[in-house]
Structures are given as C-alpha cells and as structure tokens.
Amino acid sequence: MRFQFIAEYREDLSRAYLCRLMQVSDRGLRAWRRRPPSHRQRRDMILLAYIREQHRLSLGSYGRPRMTQELKELGLQVGQRRVARIMRDNGILNRPEFIGDHQLK
C-alpha cells in the first residue's frame, strides 16, 4: 500500500520525499517495482478480462450477483466479494434496467 501510494504520486513529488513520508527505504521501493505480480494479481487480471467481456455483452446491466453467476457458468471459481472488489477497483458499474416510466426492474 505504501509503495503503491509512492508510485501514484511520483510525478508530483520527489521519490526521496515520498520515501521519507511513507517511512520506506529507497532500496525497498526499487525491489517492489522489480517484483513480478503475485499469483492473486495475475488471477485478478484474468478475471478482469472476463468481467469486462461479460459487462460488455450484458450492455452494462450485470451487477455483482449476476456477474458471479455468469463467471461460474464459464467454469471459473470465483466468489461474489472478489467480483465486487475487482469491479469496484476498475470502475465497472452496472446500469439499472428500466421497465417503464421511471420504474426500476
């Protein structure tokens, strides 16, 4: 979390200042940047691709429960909380379906 904060604000502030602010070493920051993505991060990237595709196919109407159901039907092992986290972190929102004059389905 600290290293990610530094990476986000690297354009605005100096690396040395950010390292002092977050109380991390410059060497630790360099090691973090060279580290390959973890198993969870790689799995999340794969799931994100599936979620984006299903979101596109559903015209943006699928939320967490239906998205999870669709992914399970594709043979993926995934839970609702993980789907919710990935969707939230990537700004994937569902649109409510309207069935009539200002009524939600």
MDAnalysis code that builds the backbone (N, CA, C; Angstrom):
import MDAnalysis as mda
import numpy as np

u = mda.Universe.empty(315, n_residues=105, atom_resindex=np.repeat(np.arange(105), 3), trajectory=True)
u.add_TopologyAttr("name", ["N", "CA", "C"] * 105)
u.add_TopologyAttr("resid", np.arange(1, 106))
u.add_TopologyAttr("resname", ["MET", "ARG", "PHE", "GLN", "PHE", "ILE", "ALA", "GLU", "TYR", "ARG", "GLU", "ASP", "LEU", "SER", "ARG", "ALA", "TYR", "LEU", "CYS", "ARG", "LEU", "MET", "GLN", "VAL", "SER", "ASP", "ARG", "GLY", "LEU", "ARG", "ALA", "TRP", "ARG", "ARG", "ARG", "PRO", "PRO", "SER", "HIS", "ARG", "GLN", "ARG", "ARG", "ASP", "MET", "ILE", "LEU", "LEU", "ALA", "TYR", "ILE", "ARG", "GLU", "GLN", "HIS", "ARG", "LEU", "SER", "LEU", "GLY", "SER", "TYR", "GLY", "ARG", "PRO", "ARG", "MET", "THR", "GLN", "GLU", "LEU", "LYS", "GLU", "LEU", "GLY", "LEU", "GLN", "VAL", "GLY", "GLN", "ARG", "ARG", "VAL", "ALA", "ARG", "ILE", "MET", "ARG", "ASP", "ASN", "GLY", "ILE", "LEU", "ASN", "ARG", "PRO", "GLU", "PHE", "ILE", "GLY", "ASP", "HIS", "GLN", "LEU", "LYS"])
u.atoms.positions = np.array([
    [0.821, -1.182, 0.000],
    [0.000, 0.000, 0.000],
    [0.873, 1.257, 0.000],
    [1.930, 1.228, 0.783],
    [2.810, 2.397, 0.837],
    [3.498, 2.620, -0.506],
    [3.991, 1.519, -1.073],
    [4.697, 1.631, -2.348],
    [3.759, 2.074, -3.465],
    [2.545, 1.601, -3.421],
    [1.576, 1.994, -4.448],
    [1.279, 3.494, -4.343],
    [1.179, 3.999, -3.120],
    [0.969, 5.431, -2.907],
    [2.117, 6.223, -3.534],
    [3.341, 5.761, -3.294],
    [4.511, 6.437, -3.854],
    [4.455, 6.413, -5.378],
    [4.087, 5.283, -5.945],
    [4.017, 5.166, -7.403],
    [2.977, 6.120, -7.990],
    [1.869, 6.300, -7.287],
    [0.808, 7.179, -7.781],
    [1.212, 8.649, -7.759],
    [1.983, 9.059, -6.741],
    [2.332, 10.471, -6.588],
    [3.749, 10.785, -7.052],
    [4.398, 9.848, -7.725],
    [5.774, 10.015, -8.175],
    [5.926, 11.185, -9.143],
    [4.926, 11.454, -9.942],
    [5.007, 12.560, -10.911],
    [4.975, 13.926, -10.226],
    [4.288, 14.014, -9.083],
    [4.091, 15.304, -8.419],
    [5.168, 15.637, -7.394],
    [5.713, 14.613, -6.739],
    [6.666, 14.827, -5.649],
    [7.913, 13.986, -5.878],
    [8.993, 14.361, -5.204],
    [10.237, 13.615, -5.394],
    [10.161, 12.249, -4.717],
    [10.927, 11.306, -5.274],
    [10.948, 9.954, -4.721],
    [11.502, 9.965, -3.298],
    [12.548, 10.738, -3.059],
    [13.157, 10.791, -1.728],
    [12.156, 11.314, -0.695],
    [11.428, 12.367, -1.053],
    [10.434, 12.928, -0.131],
    [9.334, 11.912, 0.167],
    [8.835, 11.244, -0.872],
    [7.764, 10.261, -0.678],
    [8.234, 9.084, 0.166],
    [9.474, 8.645, -0.035],
    [10.007, 7.541, 0.778],
    [10.103, 7.948, 2.240],
    [10.576, 9.171, 2.504],
    [10.633, 9.651, 3.893],
    [9.238, 9.759, 4.483],
    [8.301, 10.299, 3.709],
    [6.926, 10.480, 4.170],
    [6.275, 9.146, 4.535],
    [6.481, 8.137, 3.701],
    [5.852, 6.828, 3.924],
    [6.724, 5.897, 4.768],
    [7.889, 6.378, 5.177],
    [8.816, 5.628, 6.033],
    [9.234, 4.297, 5.403],
    [9.671, 4.363, 4.159],
    [10.204, 3.188, 3.467],
    [11.563, 3.559, 2.877],
    [12.382, 2.553, 2.632],
    [13.697, 2.808, 2.054],
    [13.595, 2.886, 0.534],
    [14.536, 3.611, -0.032],
    [14.605, 3.714, -1.487],
    [14.887, 2.338, -2.087],
    [15.698, 1.574, -1.416],
    [16.019, 0.222, -1.878],
    [14.776, -0.675, -1.874],
    [13.959, -0.548, -0.835],
    [12.718, -1.317, -0.766],
    [11.762, -0.950, -1.892],
    [11.713, 0.336, -2.227],
    [10.858, 0.796, -3.328],
    [11.316, 0.190, -4.652],
    [12.634, 0.211, -4.884],
    [13.159, -0.373, -6.130],
    [12.879, -1.870, -6.193],
    [13.009, -2.563, -5.072],
    [12.732, -4.009, -5.037],
    [11.258, -4.269, -5.329],
    [10.372, -3.440, -4.788],
    [8.929, -3.600, -5.021],
    [8.601, -3.429, -6.504],
    [9.253, -2.462, -7.149],
    [8.972, -2.202, -8.562],
    [9.453, -3.339, -9.458],
    [10.523, -4.026, -9.060],
    [11.049, -5.135, -9.862],
    [10.318, -6.447, -9.605],
    [9.590, -6.515, -8.513],
    [8.908, -7.758, -8.143],
    [7.822, -8.084, -9.165],
    [7.732, -9.352, -9.584],
    [6.670, -9.727, -10.532],
    [5.308, -9.732, -9.839],
    [4.226, -9.647, -10.603],
    [2.888, -9.684, -9.995],
    [2.673, -10.993, -9.228],
    [1.983, -10.900, -8.113],
    [1.707, -12.084, -7.298],
    [0.688, -12.978, -8.004],
    [0.520, -14.180, -7.480],
    [-0.451, -15.117, -8.051],
    [-1.851, -14.500, -8.037],
    [-2.195, -13.849, -6.921],
    [-3.518, -13.223, -6.815],
    [-3.688, -12.109, -7.847],
    [-2.660, -11.297, -8.026],
    [-2.741, -10.211, -9.004],
    [-2.898, -10.750, -10.420],
    [-2.163, -11.822, -10.743],
    [-2.291, -12.420, -12.076],
    [-3.689, -12.991, -12.272],
    [-4.212, -13.666, -11.249],
    [-5.556, -14.244, -11.332],
    [-6.603, -13.130, -11.470],
    [-6.423, -12.040, -10.730],
    [-7.352, -10.907, -10.826],
    [-7.343, -10.294, -12.226],
    [-6.169, -10.235, -12.862],
    [-6.098, -9.682, -14.216],
    [-6.857, -10.562, -15.205],
    [-6.776, -11.877, -15.014],
    [-7.521, -12.800, -15.877],
    [-9.017, -12.620, -15.653],
    [-9.425, -12.567, -14.376],
    [-10.842, -12.375, -14.062],
    [-11.348, -11.036, -14.588],
    [-10.519, -10.011, -14.510],
    [-10.912, -8.691, -15.005],
    [-11.234, -8.744, -16.498],
    [-10.447, -9.493, -17.248],
    [-10.720, -9.621, -18.683],
    [-12.081, -10.278, -18.908],
    [-12.383, -11.335, -18.151],
    [-13.686, -11.993, -18.264],
    [-14.812, -11.051, -17.838],
    [-14.594, -10.321, -16.748],
    [-15.624, -9.404, -16.243],
    [-15.910, -8.310, -17.268],
    [-14.863, -7.746, -17.857],
    [-15.068, -6.692, -18.862],
    [-15.844, -7.217, -20.062],
    [-15.519, -8.442, -20.482],
    [-16.221, -9.028, -21.630],
    [-17.692, -9.276, -21.298],
    [-17.977, -9.853, -20.127],
    [-19.361, -10.108, -19.736],
    [-20.123, -8.798, -19.524],
    [-19.432, -7.790, -19.007],
    [-20.047, -6.475, -18.807],
    [-20.458, -5.886, -20.161],
    [-19.583, -6.040, -21.155],
    [-19.877, -5.545, -22.497],
    [-21.045, -6.314, -23.113],
    [-21.036, -7.643, -22.957],
    [-22.097, -8.465, -23.540],
    [-23.456, -8.208, -22.885],
    [-23.438, -7.866, -21.591],
    [-24.696, -7.609, -20.881],
    [-25.153, -6.157, -21.026],
    [-24.420, -5.396, -21.830],
    [-24.706, -3.963, -22.020],
    [-24.661, -3.196, -20.706],
    [-23.798, -3.643, -19.816],
    [-23.591, -2.952, -18.551],
    [-24.653, -3.184, -17.510],
    [-25.509, -4.185, -17.700],
    [-26.618, -4.364, -16.758],
    [-26.301, -5.342, -15.632],
    [-25.220, -6.117, -15.743],
    [-24.913, -7.104, -14.712],
    [-24.189, -6.465, -13.537],
    [-24.699, -6.735, -12.355],
    [-24.034, -6.343, -11.127],
    [-23.256, -7.522, -10.576],
    [-22.882, -7.433, -9.319],
    [-22.070, -8.459, -8.685],
    [-22.698, -9.845, -8.708],
    [-23.967, -10.024, -8.303],
    [-24.515, -11.387, -8.247],
    [-24.606, -12.066, -9.614],
    [-25.133, -11.357, -10.601],
    [-25.275, -11.977, -11.923],
    [-23.923, -12.157, -12.605],
    [-23.011, -11.246, -12.361],
    [-21.674, -11.381, -12.937],
    [-20.991, -12.620, -12.366],
    [-21.129, -12.827, -11.059],
    [-20.549, -14.011, -10.427],
    [-21.159, -15.274, -11.014],
    [-22.458, -15.277, -11.189],
    [-23.153, -16.432, -11.755],
    [-22.651, -16.720, -13.174],
    [-22.501, -15.693, -13.982],
    [-22.012, -15.870, -15.354],
    [-20.596, -16.442, -15.364],
    [-19.741, -15.933, -14.482],
    [-18.365, -16.417, -14.439],
    [-18.313, -17.875, -13.998],
    [-19.173, -18.243, -13.057],
    [-19.227, -19.639, -12.617],
    [-19.723, -20.541, -13.738],
    [-20.663, -20.053, -14.535],
    [-21.153, -20.831, -15.674],
    [-20.068, -21.025, -16.732],
    [-19.101, -20.115, -16.763],
    [-17.969, -20.256, -17.678],
    [-16.906, -21.201, -17.122],
    [-17.127, -21.696, -15.902],
    [-16.202, -22.643, -15.294],
    [-15.142, -22.020, -14.408],
    [-15.299, -20.758, -14.066],
    [-14.331, -20.085, -13.202],
    [-14.750, -20.212, -11.745],
    [-13.784, -20.435, -10.876],
    [-14.069, -20.473, -9.446],
    [-13.866, -19.067, -8.895],
    [-14.956, -18.445, -8.511],
    [-14.891, -17.058, -8.062],
    [-16.044, -16.799, -7.108],
    [-15.820, -15.906, -6.143],
    [-16.858, -15.541, -5.192],
    [-17.362, -14.132, -5.441],
    [-18.505, -13.828, -4.837],
    [-19.121, -12.513, -5.060],
    [-18.259, -11.372, -4.533],
    [-17.594, -11.583, -3.418],
    [-16.780, -10.494, -2.855],
    [-15.591, -10.159, -3.754],
    [-14.992, -11.189, -4.325],
    [-13.867, -10.948, -5.226],
    [-14.334, -10.221, -6.482],
    [-15.454, -10.649, -7.028],
    [-16.013, -9.986, -8.207],
    [-16.334, -8.533, -7.870],
    [-16.929, -8.306, -6.701],
    [-17.273, -6.940, -6.293],
    [-16.020, -6.080, -6.172],
    [-14.959, -6.626, -5.582],
    [-13.713, -5.874, -5.411],
    [-13.096, -5.523, -6.761],
    [-13.042, -6.494, -7.660],
    [-12.445, -6.248, -8.974],
    [-13.270, -5.221, -9.747],
    [-14.590, -5.349, -9.699],
    [-15.447, -4.390, -10.401],
    [-15.290, -2.993, -9.809],
    [-15.281, -2.901, -8.491],
    [-15.160, -1.599, -7.822],
    [-13.807, -0.952, -8.121],
    [-12.727, -1.734, -8.011],
    [-11.386, -1.191, -8.234],
    [-11.170, -0.713, -9.665],
    [-11.927, -1.260, -10.593],
    [-11.753, -0.907, -12.003],
    [-12.882, -0.044, -12.545],
    [-13.743, 0.441, -11.662],
    [-14.801, 1.366, -12.063],
    [-15.866, 0.751, -12.949],
    [-16.097, -0.549, -12.800],
    [-17.120, -1.224, -13.597],
    [-18.420, -1.188, -12.809],
    [-19.381, -0.433, -13.305],
    [-20.656, -0.264, -12.622],
    [-21.773, -0.820, -13.478],
    [-22.806, -1.332, -12.817],
    [-23.963, -1.790, -13.580],
    [-24.972, -0.659, -13.702],
    [-25.716, -0.695, -14.796],
    [-26.783, 0.276, -15.008],
    [-28.089, -0.396, -14.636],
    [-28.934, 0.250, -13.860],
    [-30.238, -0.342, -13.550],
    [-31.090, -0.453, -14.810],
    [-31.897, -1.492, -14.861],
    [-32.782, -1.682, -16.011],
    [-34.110, -0.982, -15.746],
    [-34.590, -0.240, -16.727],
    [-35.871, 0.440, -16.612],
    [-36.923, -0.371, -17.360],
    [-38.078, -0.565, -16.715],
    [-39.140, -1.344, -17.351],
    [-40.306, -0.474, -17.790],
    [-40.307, 0.757, -17.419],
    [-41.406, 1.634, -17.802],
    [-41.061, 3.065, -17.465],
    [-42.088, 3.853, -17.240],
    [-41.887, 5.253, -16.907],
    [-41.275, 5.379, -15.516],
    [-39.971, 5.538, -15.483],
    [-39.236, 5.790, -14.246],
    [-39.377, 4.665, -13.220],
    [-39.551, 3.444, -13.657],
    [-39.610, 2.307, -12.744],
    [-38.396, 1.428, -12.978],
    [-37.771, 1.032, -11.893],
    [-36.632, 0.132, -11.987],
    [-37.113, -1.298, -11.938],
    [-36.405, -2.153, -12.631],
    [-36.745, -3.566, -12.610],
    [-36.258, -4.188, -11.322],
])
